[in-house]
Amino acid sequence: MDGSDAVVRLAAVSRRFGDVTAVDGVDLAVPAGSLTALLGPSGCGKTTTLRMIAGYERPTAGQIFIDGRDATTLAPEKRNIGMVFQSYALFPHLTVAKNVGFGLKVRGVAREEIRTRVHAALELVGLSDLSGRRPRELSGGQQQRVALARAIAIRPSVLLLDEPLSNLDARLRVQMRAELARIQRESGITTILVTHDQEEALQLADQMVILDSGRVAQAGHPREIFPAPASRFVATFLGYENFLTLPGRGLVTIRPEHVEVLPESDPDPDGGQSRPGTISHITYRGTDSLVTLDVAGETVLAAVKDSDLREGTRVRAVFPDDHVVSLPS
Ligand SMILES: Nc1ncnc2c1ncn2[C@@H]1O[C@H](COP(=O)(O)OP(=O)(O)OP(=O)(O)O)[C@@H](O)[C@H]1O
């Protein structure tokens, strides 16, 4: 897309802090109603990018457009942005309803209208019954929903979420992820989510933007990126663990669950290449076992279901063509 229908657009945006270039020439277009996930390892520039969109940080170069307007130097409160932080930042002395209505009150919205919008926002996040409680009387997941409702109630042009699920325990995180997907779909609100969790991005995003040292390493729909990472960096970040050179293919990667382990005496299979190797280690993981193979001095990981395999056994590691991804070397 050329970005003309984008709610948020970044054009060659950079941000330096002294010698550190936190964000380095990022172009980004976030279409209306979509969810874009900014993703990458610690220090890659996710939060700085989000803070520049929110207006808490100024770019040292480039431009930011919101709703088609140049917002590069606009104050945060003039940007019509809803934000949810890791810490939720709820007001402890205010009830849930007052927390959710806070942004509307400071914007001078009439009392009746505030009541209607607070009700709708609490309904959307499934908290209508708890509107009179204070934040300390809520679970982490419920506080999270209040923060979301508060951000949505102002009807922002864009909702910015900075690692919103990272303070929740693993089970709740998975539940809230599904809930966030539903809320975003139902509200149709344009959303930018910062996360270092690739599963979260894969599940939620219409567009994934993977950052590496402040630059866009790859951007696209999860279904495009996941099967075809453009570089070793992206592949590693998406959980591809095997990197090896295959004749006719050059440098390739393959996920452990796609490597097959056969008896050494088996013939080369159709539709794939294979290598003899030795099992150096087996880790039982409940639903499968992770088998570490030494293949001519290279380490190959294979996730196998049934395992009467033993350490020290000679085997054949098979790399099926349709799961082998070529990488630039
Ligand atoms: N105010 C600042 N002053 C100096 N350096 C900064 C500042 N803010 C960020 N940086 C640096 O910019 C780089 C990018 O930081 P940023 O917080 O954007 O990364 P991140 O991808 O959000 O990381 P994390 O996942 O750890 O939060 C890092 O090297 C960081 O140390």
The ligand as a Tripos MOL2 file, in Angstrom:
@<TRIPOS>MOLECULE
LIG
   31    33     1     0     0
SMALL
NO_CHARGES

@<TRIPOS>ATOM
      1 N1         15.8790    8.5030   26.7450 N.pl3     1 LIG1
      2 C1         16.8710    7.7660   26.2340 C.ar      1 LIG1
      3 N2         18.1520    8.1590   26.3590 N.ar      1 LIG1
      4 C2         19.1580    7.4340   25.8310 C.ar      1 LIG1
      5 N3         18.9860    6.2630   25.1640 N.ar      1 LIG1
      6 C3         17.7310    5.8200   25.0120 C.ar      1 LIG1
      7 C4         16.6100    6.5350   25.5540 C.ar      1 LIG1
      8 N4         15.4800    5.8280   25.2380 N.ar      1 LIG1
      9 C5         15.8920    4.7430   24.5680 C.ar      1 LIG1
     10 N5         17.2360    4.7230   24.4170 N.ar      1 LIG1
     11 C6         18.0290    3.7020   23.7150 C.3       1 LIG1
     12 O1         17.4670    3.4890   22.4420 O.3       1 LIG1
     13 C7         17.4740    2.1040   22.0800 C.3       1 LIG1
     14 C8         16.0410    1.6600   21.8020 C.3       1 LIG1
     15 O2         15.2930    1.6720   23.0170 O.3       1 LIG1
     16 P1         13.7500    1.2720   23.0840 P.3       1 LIG1
     17 O3         13.3080    1.4490   24.4960 O.co2     1 LIG1
     18 O4         13.0160    1.9960   22.0240 O.co2     1 LIG1
     19 O5         13.8200   -0.2630   22.7200 O.3       1 LIG1
     20 P2         12.7170   -1.4000   22.9030 P.3       1 LIG1
     21 O6         12.7800   -2.1900   21.6400 O.co2     1 LIG1
     22 O7         11.4300   -0.8030   23.2760 O.co2     1 LIG1
     23 O8         13.3330   -2.2380   24.0990 O.3       1 LIG1
     24 P3         12.6020   -3.0500   25.2950 P.3       1 LIG1
     25 O9         11.9240   -4.2250   24.6490 O.co2     1 LIG1
     26 O10        13.7560   -3.4610   26.1570 O.co2     1 LIG1
     27 O11        11.6740   -2.0970   25.9560 O.co2     1 LIG1
     28 C9         18.1380    1.3870   23.2230 C.3       1 LIG1
     29 O12        19.4820    1.2260   22.8940 O.3       1 LIG1
     30 C10        17.9650    2.3510   24.4040 C.3       1 LIG1
     31 O13        19.0000    2.1860   25.3350 O.3       1 LIG1
@<TRIPOS>BOND
     1     1     2 1
     2     2     3 ar
     3     2     7 ar
     4     3     4 ar
     5     4     5 ar
     6     5     6 ar
     7     6     7 ar
     8     6    10 ar
     9     7     8 ar
    10     8     9 ar
    11     9    10 ar
    12    10    11 1
    13    11    12 1
    14    11    30 1
    15    12    13 1
    16    13    14 1
    17    13    28 1
    18    14    15 1
    19    15    16 1
    20    16    17 2
    21    16    18 1
    22    16    19 1
    23    19    20 1
    24    20    21 2
    25    20    22 1
    26    20    23 1
    27    23    24 1
    28    24    25 2
    29    24    26 1
    30    24    27 1
    31    28    29 1
    32    28    30 1
    33    30    31 1
@<TRIPOS>SUBSTRUCTURE
     1 LIG1         1 GROUP 0 **** ****
